[in-house]
Amino acid sequence: MSQGAESSNISTLIVDDEELAREELSYLLKDFAEIEVLQTASNGLEAIRAIQELEPELVFLDVQMPGLDGLGVIAKLREKGGPLPHFVLTTAFDQYAVEAFRLQALDYLLKPIERDRLAESVGRAKRALEEKPSNEKAADAPKTAAQRTKLLVRANNRNLIVDAQDLIYATIDDGTITVVTSHFEGQSNYRTIEELQSNLDPELFWRVHRSFLVNINKIREVIPWFKSSFQLKMDDKKQTEIPVSRIQTRRLRTLLKI
């Protein structure tokens, strides 16, 4: 398969607490060349971890699961912020249709899932993702604040002012944003990556992953990674390698003509 074909695949996660249901849906999806099933998950907590780590574009999500159910998964992800995949809710009962509509789910499938009906869901996902690039720039670089040319970074118990263009990358872990510059690293006083991004030049700073914001002028090397993805080697002292999410891989291919 060519790189162009691979990049058009819809990265997909299947979530269901019943093993037979996961296997059946995986089997049905093999008939759709545009679908690439990355992984399956058997409960809500596994689903959240997989969505955050893999950043799939499409999730087939069982509504009724013990513990954290499908609706709870969506609620938790919205609380955490950041981009969300498209969700197709699956269930043996039609009583959740209104809730699916309220949550803006892409589709709602009743079990047992029929192939023709599944084809409609796949078609909807394909159309939704094809429409996304026109809005991608605005979504990836929210302009909710005036662009700043200076940033406050706390390092070694000092509050340092740095030029925004000296920022190599920023990453968030457990609610703390670490900023790496040409000369040092420290903590930002922003609460989220989205908030930091909205204060910076969208032409210069790119959200390549849920947890990483990079300065495109500080990318030293683009490294091919598994399953047609990439990592970026940055121009800091450690030459940090940063993953590019599957969604942003499409933009990387376009920017660099890969």
C-alpha positions, 0 to 999 in steps of 0.5 A, spaced: 500 500 500 502 506 498 503 512 503 498 516 500 493 510 501 495 509 508 495 516 510 487 516 508 486 510 513 481 511 518 484 510 525 479 506 529 478 503 536 473 498 538 470 498 545 466 493 548 466 489 554 463 483 551 469 479 547 464 476 542 462 483 540 469 486 539 471 480 535 464 480 531 465 488 529 473 487 528 471 481 523 465 486 519 470 492 519 475 488 515 470 489 509 472 496 509 479 498 506 478 505 509 478 502 516 484 501 520 483 498 527 488 500 532 486 496 538 480 494 542 478 495 549 474 492 554 472 497 559 471 505 559 478 506 563 481 502 558 478 506 552 480 513 555 487 510 556 487 508 549 484 514 546 489 519 549 495 514 547 493 512 540 488 518 538 484 514 533 479 518 529 473 513 530 471 510 536 465 504 536 463 505 543 459 500 547 454 504 551 452 499 556 459 497 560 460 495 567 463 501 571 464 507 567 460 506 561 460 509 554 456 515 555 461 516 561 467 515 557 465 521 553 464 525 559 470 524 562 474 525 555 470 532 555 472 534 562 480 533 560 479 537 554 483 537 547 480 534 541 475 528 541 475 522 536 468 521 532 464 516 536 459 511 533 455 508 539 453 501 539 448 498 544 442 492 544 437 497 546 434 503 542 433 507 549 439 511 548 438 514 541 436 521 544 442 521 549 447 519 543 444 525 539 445 530 545 452 528 545 453 529 538 455 522 536 456 521 529 452 515 529 448 510 533 448 502 531 443 497 534 446 490 536 446 485 532 450 490 527 448 489 520 453 490 515 449 495 510 448 499 517 455 499 518 457 501 511 452 507 513 456 509 519 463 508 515 461 512 510 459 518 515 465 517 518 469 518 512 465 524 510 466 527 516 474 526 516 474 529 509 470 535 511 475 536 517 481 539 513 478 546 511 476 547 519 483 544 521 487 550 522 482 554 526 481 548 530 488 546 531 490 554 533 484 557 537 485 565 537 482 567 543 487 571 546 492 576 543 498 573 540 504 574 545 512 575 543 514 574 551 513 568 555 514 567 563 517 561 565 519 559 572 525 555 573 530 555 579 525 559 583 526 565 578 521 568 574 524 568 567 522 572 561 523 569 554 522 570 547 516 566 544 520 564 538 526 561 543 520 556 545 522 549 542 516 545 545 511 545 551 508 539 554 503 537 559 503 532 564 499 531 570 496 538 569 503 542 569 506 545 563 513 544 562 517 549 557 523 547 553 527 553 550 534 554 547 537 555 553 533 552 559 527 549 561 521 551 566 514 551 568 509 555 564 503 559 568 498 557 563 493 551 565 492 548 559 496 547 552 490 550 549 491 556 553 498 557 551 497 555 544 492 561 543 497 566 546 502 564 540 503 565 533 499 559 530 503 560 524 509 558 528 506 553 533 503 547 532 499 542 536 502 535 533 499 531 539 494 532 545 500 533 550 505 537 545 506 544 542 512 545 538 515 550 534 516 548 527 522 552 526 525 548 531 524 541 528 531 538 527 529 531 523 522 528 521 523 520 523 519 515 520 515 511 525 511 505 526 504 504 522 506 510 517 506 515 523 512 520 525 516 523 530 519 529 530 526 530 533 527 537 536 533 542 536 534 542 544 540 539 548 537 533 549 534 532 541 527 530 544 523 526 540 516 528 540 510 523 537 506 526 531 498 524 532 495 520 527 490 526 525 496 531 525 500 526 521 496 528 515 498 535 516 505 533 516 505 530 510 501 536 507 506 541 510 513 537 508 510 533 502 512 527 505 
